[in-house]
Amino acid sequence: MGNIRIIDCHCDTLSNILEKKSNIEDDTNHICLKKLIDSNVGVQVFAAWVGPKRIHGPALQRGLNIIDLYYNILNSNKDILYPILTFDDITYAWKDKKIGTFLAVEGGDILEGQISNIRILYRLGVRMLTLTWNDRNEIADGVMERYSKSGLSQFGREVIYQMNLLGMIIDVSHISETGFWDVIELSNHPIVASHSNAKHICNNIRNLDDEQIKAIAQKSGMIGINFYPRFLSNDNHATIDDIIRHIEYIAQLVGVDYVGFGSDFDGIEMLPDGINGPENFYNVINMLLRLNYKEEDVNKIANGNFLRVFKQVTENKGAKK
């Protein structure tokens, strides 16, 4: 794997630790500190997954509890972890041989319909928001809301405007198809699908069809390949070959500039054969190299495409109405 660093665009380790009353050193989780250190992960995106209110209670309070956990982890591991708030922070982290940590929120339910909360989350270090989970919230319908065919609400449109203004990455994983196209129309920044796959390869409702993949590429965004077998293969059993199939399909459809990793570690109950955690990213990297992908292109998949999106979103703040 050489010096190729990995940026993983999505994991649910924080909520997993919170619910298990575990810690970042616990190697029974997909991700732990030692695995990150040993795996050449340059930046790990940690998502604060708020989940359904009926199960986890008020979304804002749960989100704040997870964010508090995130900062407790950082404070206890300052010699290893470096919080990423700006693009330059990645340079600083890697120069100091530290692992960058990037805070995201999965589920716009956390805003509880208050636009001020997006600005508060930004001040708390959140740099990416997955607009919905599977269900409907104040922003839009999730992908499992099959019947209303609704897109962004008026509040959701204001959220897009504010995120563009602040320089926060918009994540369309989990959003309904109608909502997806509203975001494409409204955002003047690149968008990501941080942990989504190609529907042409695996016909799962959570995956993206060809037109959605093309639209993300046309917005200069990126798609992080999800390692969940149900999103990788129609028979719900997967191997590293299936991960490669999704990468290759997207690369052939729109180019290598628009695909990366979004493992969903610690948010999925099963993994592909040959994948146990971040220690196996190098298996995917080496397979791409054996398939004669140029090292420059593998580097884009491993980290460069996310870096490009983050740089463009954060350094070109502004919005249109």
N, C-alpha and C positions, 0 to 999 in steps of 0.2 A: 504493500500500500504506500510505501515511501512516506512522503511528507504531506499527503493529501489529508486535509482535515475534514471532519464531518460536521455538517449542520443538520440537526434533526428538528424539523419544524413543528413537531407536536408530540407531547407525552402527557399522561395523566398521573404522573408519579405523586404530585402534591396531594391530590384528593385521595389517592390510594393510601398515602402515608397518614393523612388525617383520619380516614375511616378505620384503618387497621391499628391506629395509635402506634405507628411504626416510626422509623427515622430514615434519614438519607444513607445511613451506613448498612441498612438491612439488605443483604444480598438475596433474600427470597423475593424481593421486588425485581421486575425486569431491569430497572435502573437503580443503581446505587453509586455512591461516590467512587468506590474502587473500580467499578466497571467503566465509568466515565473516564477515569484517569488512564486506564489500561487500553482504551479503545480509540484514542486519537479523536475524540469528540471535541471540536473546537467551540461550538455553541450548542447548547441544549435549550430549546424552547419549552418552558414549563407552563402548562395551561392550568388555570384555576377553573375547573369544571364545576359549575354551580348546580347542575342537574335539576330535576323536576321539583318544584316547590312542595308538592304533595308528599315527597319523600324526604327532602333535605331541609325544608323550612324556608324562611325568607331568603331570597336569592342574594340580596346585597349583604346580609350578615354572613351567610355562608362564604361568599366570595371574599369578604374581608378577613374571615378566619383563615382561609387558604393563603391569602396574600401575607398575613401575619406569619404563618408557618414558613412561607418562602423567605421572608427576611430573617427569621430566626435561623434558618439553615445557612443563609449567607453570612450572618454575623458569627456563626460558629465555625465557618470554613473560609475565612478571608484569605488564607494563604493558598487556597485552591480555586475558589470560585470568584468570578468578577461580573457584577451586574452590567448588562448592556442597556444603556439608555440612548446612546447616540451611535452613529456609524463608527466614529473614531474610537469608541470604547472597545470595539472588536480588535482594532489594531493594538490598543494598549494591553488587552487581555492576552493576546497571542505573543506580544513582545515579552510579557512577564511570565509566559508559559503557564497561564491560568486558563481555566475553562470558562467561557462566557456563558452567562445564564440570562435568558430572555423571558420576560414575564408576559404571558398572554392570559386572556379570559375566554373561556369557552361557554358561550351563552349570554346573549344580550339581555336576558332576564335580570341580570345583575343591576341594570340601570333602573329597574322598577318604574319605567316611564318618565324618568327625570333626566333631562338633557344635561343638567349640571353634573350628574354622576360620571359622565364620560370624561369631563375635564378633571374631576377628582381622581378618577382611575389613572389618567395620564400622569398627574402629579405623584401618584403612588408608584409610578414606574411601569405601568402597563403600556405595551407598545403594539399589541395586536388584539383584536376582538373578533371572535367567531360570532357572527350576528345572531344565529339561532343554534339551538341543539335540534333535536328531532321534532319538537312540538312547536306550537304557536307561542309567540310572545308579543310584547308591545311593538317590536320592530317589524316582524314579518312572520310568515308561516315557516315552520320547519318542514323537512322533506317528508315526514310521516303524516302531515296534515294534508290528506289526499284529496279532499272534496271541495274545499272552499276556492281553490285556485287563486288565492290572494297573493299579492306581491308586497312591496314595502308599504307600511302605513305612513301617514303624515309624519309621525314621530320617527319612523325608520328613515325617512328621507332626511330629516334633520340630523339624525345620527351620522349618516354618510357625509353630510356637509361638515359636521364638526370633526369627524375623523380626518377628512381631507385637510381641514384647517390646522389641526394639531400635528399632523404627520404620523398618524397611527395606521397600521396595516389593517385593511379590511379582509376578513377571512370568510369565504362563502361556503366552506364545508358545512353540510347539514341543511342549508337553506333550500326552500322550495324552488322549483324551476322558474316560476313566475317572479319570485323575489330575486333570483339570480340575475335575470335579465334586467330588472329594475336597477340593480347595483351596477351592472355593466354600463347602462345608460347614464347613470348619475355620477359615478365616481370619475374624477379627473386624474386619479392616481392608479398605478397598478394594483390589482387585487390578487389574492392567493386563495387556493383551496389547500389548506395546510396539510390535510390528511384525507385525500380522496383519490380514487382510481378511475380507470377507463371502463365505461359501461360496455364498449364493444368487446372487451376481453371478458368481463364478468358482469352479467346483467343484474346488478343489484341497484336498488333505488337510490342508494347513497353515492353511487358512482356517477361520473360525468359523461354525457354523450359527446359525440365529435364536435358538434357546434359549440357546446360550452367550452371544451378544450381550446378550440380555435379562438373563441372570444377572449379567454384568459390570456392567450398568447398575443392577441392583437392589442390588449391592454398592457403588454410587457410584464405580465404577472408570472406566476409559477404554480405548479401543482406538486405537493409533497405526497409521494407514494405511501399509502397506508399498508401496514403489514398484516392486517386482519385477514385470515383465510377466507372469511365470508365475502370480503370485498376483492379478493384476489382471484378466486376460482369459483366457477359455477357449482362444483361439487363440494364446496366448503372445506376442501383439503388442499393445502398449498405447500409449495417448496420455494426455495430461492429462485428456481426457474420461473415461477409465476411472478415474482417481483420484477425479474428481468423482462418478462413479457410486457408488463405494464409500462416500464421505463421505455422499452424499445418502441412500443406502439405510439406513445406520446411523442417520442423523439422523431419517429418517422412521419407522424401526422403534422407536427408544427415545428420540430427542431429541438436540439438538445438544450436550448437556452431556457426552456420553460418547465423543466421537470427536476425534482429533487427528492428528498426523503421527508416523510412525515409519519414516523413509525406507529404512533398510537400506543407505544409501550405503556404498560400498567393501566391501560384503559380497555384492554381486550383480554378475554379469558383463554384464548388459545393463540398459538403462534405457528408460522410455517415450519415445516421440518427444516432443521439446520439453523434456525434462528432462536436464540435464547435471550438476547438482549443486545445492547450496543456493541458488545464484543464481536458480534457477527457482521457488523457493517462491512468489515474488510472483505468478507466472503463475496458480497455483492460487488464491491469495487473491483476485486481481482477478477471476477467473472466478466465484468464489462471490459477490463483490459485484455482478457483472453479472447474476447469477441472482436478485438482490434479497434475498440474505441480509442481515439487519441487521448493521451493523458490530459491534455487541455480540456477536452470535452467531459471527461470523467470528473475533473476538478469542478467544472460548472455544475454537474449533477450533484456532487458531494457538498458543495458550499457556495460556489460562485453565483448561482442563479438567485439564491436567497439574498446574498450580499448585494446584488444589483438592485433587487426590489427594495430592500431596506434603505439603501442609499438614496434611491430615487424618491421614495415616499417621505423620508425624513428631511432631505435637503431641498425639497421643492414644495414646502408647505404652502397651503392655499386651497381655496375651494371655489366652486362656482354654484350659483343657485339657478 
